[in-house]
């Protein structure tokens, strides 16, 4: 029986998920470090300027669409990956709520 965490993700699926949340497509393709870096860079650039954030978001989408899937460089267990995903998604939701409340 194959582990669903190790299954391959098509590039268009990763691209669609990256459109929703920056870095999520990279995380689905087992690119943990680039996914976290993209989410931090795009989130920070949206804080600085909306157009700058949009430009980095487009670059993140293109990276998810055209980078081949790799094996994970950081060997983490399934539970660790789930905790990291939950923490990242929680931070993005809190950021979105705070951004809409402040502006």
Phi, psi and omega in degrees: 000131184276140178287125182295339179290329182271002182288152181281145178246130178293155182295324181290329176293315178298323179295317180295317179293326178289331175296325180284311180224121180299131179092347182291323177296321177295321178295324178293331180269019179063030175253079189294308184295312177298325179296316179293317180297316179297319181295321178291317181294314182291318177298317178294322180288330174293327177293322181288308183202137182297320181290323176295318177298320178295320179297314178292328178295319177297318177297322178295319178296316179295324178295318179292327184283326189246358177270129179291154181290140180238168169280157184294131178283329178258119182279104178237154179281171180297318181293323178296318178297319179295319179295318178297317179296316180297318179295315179297315179294323178296318178298319179294322178292316178297318178300315180296318180295316180293320181296318180288330180284327183277330184247000000 
